[in-house]
Amino acid sequence: MLITLPVFGQYKFTVEQDLKCTEVKNQQRTGTCWSFSTISFMEAELVRLGKGNYDLSEMYMVRNIYADKARNYVLRQGKANFSQGSLNHDVMRALEMVGAVPESVYSGLQEGDLYHDHSEMEAALKGFLDGVLESKQPSEKWAGAFEAIIDHYMGAVPETFTHQGKSYTPAAYGKALPVNPDDYVTLTSFTHHPFYKTFILEIPDNYSNGSYFNVPIDELEAITAYALTNGYTVAWDGDVSEKGFSAGDGLAILPEDPADKKKFKSPVDELTVTQENRQSAFENFSTTDDHLMHLTGVAKDQNGKAYYITKNSWGEISPYEGFLYMSAPYFRMKTVGVMVHKDAIPDDIAEKLNL
């Protein structure tokens, strides 16, 4: 679907690149933005590849990552993260491990459920795992019992299904999708590790120890701009806890004065972001990994300042029906990581990364 964003208030945007993506969805009362962001990204990739519109199941990936997290939690004897959160690369891992299914095959809702809410389920699953660990010598039965609990909350996954006249297993359906996880890379920008190398990013939701390519922030911004202007969307991970973030107003900005009450009414001066103050914000926890979204285009305001058109997963809120405009300073300061197709990286940077 081609989104044309209207203008509200005193922010006047000129859309320079508006890439096709699927409909906005709603993660509702769950911490599963990572799956919604990445599935939206995958669906946009399928559109880019000329395969048409797909509606893939976010909750199928979520269910399988819960199981993978449980195994990790038990093997690490409870000294690991078990929560609702994960990251973009975990969806790609799930695609390799267990395939994929359409939304029509697996919604993650049981009969009578009106919306997704994983609060009680998460507490029940973690309580069960902690009880297993208290036994000191876990038996082989715990994994089946864990599956029974999650089946009760989210529903069992069918071993086979029929879609558009063809019979599939989830693994076969995943392999039939022309999305190769090996073609996608995650990148970040922090100075406590060397640039142009990979490292395991130290954030709580990186339970699977995923590696990120590390590049200077100017190059991370250049990669994102190059991708979007050349037809590739970008999966984004970052911080939305700032006073300059308002999904309701459809804006993510980094004002010099966060207390400015007019900041969402018309463009304001924003902070200058350097590699140094970005690093400080990460190390003092001003910037944390708390939300993932999907960048689908580029725009400028009436003053010529650049913004990224961003697809959220909180339903069709905001004047822009679930989309928002993220300013370049906000991106530079609050981005924790991005995922892109490796062909969306400029050749000079790709050469530095040996891609």
N, C-alpha and C positions, 0 to 999 in steps of 0.2 A: 504494500500500500504506500503510495507517495503522500507524505504528510506536508501540507502547506500550513505553516504556523501563522495565526493572526497576530495583530498588534494590540496590546492592552496598555493602559496607563500612558506614561511618558517615555517608556522604552520603545524605540522604533527600530525594528530589526530588518535588515536586508539579508535574505537567505541566499548564500552563495553556492552551497552544495547540500542537497537533500536526498539522501539515499533511501532506496526502498527497504522497508522492513514490515514485519507483521504487526498485528493489532496489539495494543497495550493490554497487559493482563494485570492481575492483582494477587500478590502473594498473601494478602490478608493477614491473619494473626500468626505469622510464622517468620522465622529468621532465615528464609530460603531465597533471599535476593540473588545469591550466587548462582542458583540454578535458573532463575527467571532471566537474569542477565545473560548467562551463557547460552541458554536455549534460544533466546531472542537473537543473539549473535549468530548461532548456528543456522537458524531459520533465514536470517539475512544472507548468510553465505550461500544457502541453497537457492535463494532468489538470484544472487549475483551470478551463480553458476548456471542460471537458466533452467532450473528445475521446478520453478513455480513456488506457490505458497504451501508451506507445511505447517502443521499445528502439532508440535511434539510435546510429549508429556514432561513437564518439569518435575512432577512428584514421583515419577518413576526413577529419575536420577536421585532425587532426595532420599527415597526409600532405600536404595542400594548403597548410598553413601553412609546412611545411618548404620547399616550392617557392617560396612568397612570400618567405620569409626569404632564400632563396638569391638571388633576383633583387635584393632590397634590399642584400644583402651585396656582390654583384658591382658593382652601380651605385655603391655607396659605397666601392668600391675596398678592401674589407676593413675599413673603419673603422666597423663596425657589429656588433651582437651576432648570432652564429649559434650557437644552442644548442637544447636541448630545451624550454626554457621559453617561455611566451607568457602572454597575459592573457585575461580574459573577453571583452573586446571583439573579440579576434581571431577567436573562434568566430562571433560575429555577423557579422564581416566575411566570413568564409569562407562562411557561409550565403548572403550576398548574391552572392559571387563565383562559387561552385561548387555551391551547393545543399547537399543532405544525402542520406544513404542510411541504410537500416536496418542494424543490427548484423549481421543475417543475410546481408546482401549484401556487406559489407566488414568483416572483423575486424581486418585489419592483421597477421594471422599467416599464415605460409607453412606448407605441409604439413610436418608433423614438428615444428613449433614447439610447445613446451609452455607458453610464457608470453612476454609482451612484454619485450624487452630491447633498448634502442636505443643502448647504449654503443658498440658497434662501428660501427653504422650512422652515428651522429653523427660519429664520428672519420673514417670514410670519406668522408662527404659534405663535411665541412669541409676535409679534406685535398685533395679534388678541387677545391673552390672556390678554395682557396689556390693550387693549381697553375694554374688558369685565370688567376688574377690575375697570376701570375708571368710569363705570356706577354706581358703589357703591352697587347696588343691582342686581347681575346677575340673569337672568331668567333661566329657564330650557332648553332654546333653544341653549345655547352656545355649549354644547357638540356635538350636531348634526352638527352645523356649523363647528366645529373643524374637525369632521370626514369628512365633505365634502372637506375641504381644503387638508387634507392629502390623501384622495382618488384621488384628482386631480393630486397630485404630484407622489404618489406611486402606485395608483391603489387600487380598492376595493378588499377585501378578499372574495372569494366565500363562501357561507354558507355551501355548500356541494361540494365534488369533488370525482372523481374516480381515484384510484391509484392501479396499479397492479391487476385490475379486481374487486376491492372492493370499495364500496361507504363509504365515511367518512364525518363527520363534523370535523373541526379542533380540537375540544375537544375530539372527539372519537379517532382521529389519535394519539393525544398526550397520551391518556390513553393506547393505544395499544403499545406504545414504552415501553420496559422494563427498563426504567430509572425512578427511584423514587426520586424526589427532596429531600425527607427526608433522603436519604442515603448519601447526600453530605454536607460537612461542609467547611466553610472558616476559615482560620487561619492567624494570623499576629503576630508581635513581637515588642511591644513598652512598655517602662517602665513607661509611665504616667498612666497606668492602671495595676492592679494586674495580675500576671501570673496565668494561669489555671482557669481564669474566662472569661466570654464573655463581650464584650463592643461594643458600636456603634462607628465604626471607623470614625474619624472626617476628612473626605475628601469630597470635593465638590460634586463629582459624587455619593456619598452615599445618594441620595435623599430619598431612601426608608428606611433609618435607619437600614440597615442590621447589624447584630451582628457578630462579629468575636471572635473565641477562641484566647486567647493571650498566647503565649508560648515563652520561651527564644529563641534567634536566633539560638543557637546551635541545639535546638530541632526542630525548623522550618526547618533547613537544613537537619536534620536527617529524618524528616517525608518525605521530598521531595525525598531524596536519597532512602529511604526504599520503597516508592511508586514506583518509576521508576524501581528499581531492582526487584520488585515483580509483574511487569506487569501492573501497574496502571499509566496512564499519569496524568499530573498536569496542571491545569489552573492557569496562572501566571498573576499578576497585579503589575506594578511597573513603574520605571522611565527610559526613554530612551533618556533624553535630555543631557546626558553626552558626553564629548569628546571621551570617550572610547567606545561609541556605534556607530557602523557603519553597517547598514543593507546592504549597498553595498559591504562591505568587509566580511560580514557574521560573525561579531564578536561583543561581548559585554564584555568588559574588564574594569578593574579599575586600570589603571597604576599609579604608584607612581608619575610619571611626565606626566600629561595629555597632555602637549605640545610636547612630544616626537613624532617626525614625523615618526619614524620607528615602532611605537607601533602596527600597523596593518600588519607589514611585518614579524615579528618574535616575539616570546614570550618575555615579559618584566616583570620586577618586579612589583608586584601589592600591593596595600595598604593592611594592616592588619585591618580587620573590627572587632570591638568589639561592645558589646551592647551599650556602651556609645557613640561612634562616630556615630553609626547608628542612635541613638535617636536624637543626635544633628542635623544630616543632615535632619531628618524629621521635626524637630521643626523650623529650619531656612529656610525651603522650598528648600534646595538643593536636597532633595528627594521628589518628588511629584508623584501623581497618574496620569500618562499621557498616558499609553499604556498597553494593555493586550495581552498576547500571550499564547502559548501552549507548555509545556515542554514534549518532547516525547522520551527522551533517555539520556544516559550518555556516556561521552567520556573522554579521557585523551590526553594531548599533549605530545610531545617528552620528556618533563621534568617531566612527571608524575602528572601534575596539572589537577584538575578535571574541567569538563565543562558539562553544560546541553545542549543537542540538543534541539533547540527551533524553533517551527514552527510559522512564522509570517503571517500576513494577508495583505501584500503589493504586492502581486503577486510574480512571480518567479524571483525576483531579487536576487543578490548576487551570488557568485560562487556556492552556495549550493542550488540554485533553490528555494529560498524563505525561507530556513532554515538558522539558524545561531548558533554559539557556544557561550554560555553564561558562563563566568568563575565563579567559586565558590565565589571569593571575590565580583564580581559584584552582584551576587545573594544575598549575605549576606547584602550588603549595600543598594541595590536599589529595593529589593522586598518590596512591600507594603502589599501584601496578596497573598494567594494561595487558590485554591479550590481543594479538593480531596474527593474520596470516603472514608467514615469513616473506611472501612476495610483496607485502605491503611495506617493507622496510627499505628505505633508500639504499642504493647499491653501495655508497661509500660507508654507510654505517654497517650494513650487512657484512661487508668485507672485514671490518674491525672485529665483528663478532664471529667470524669464520662460518657464516651461514651461506 
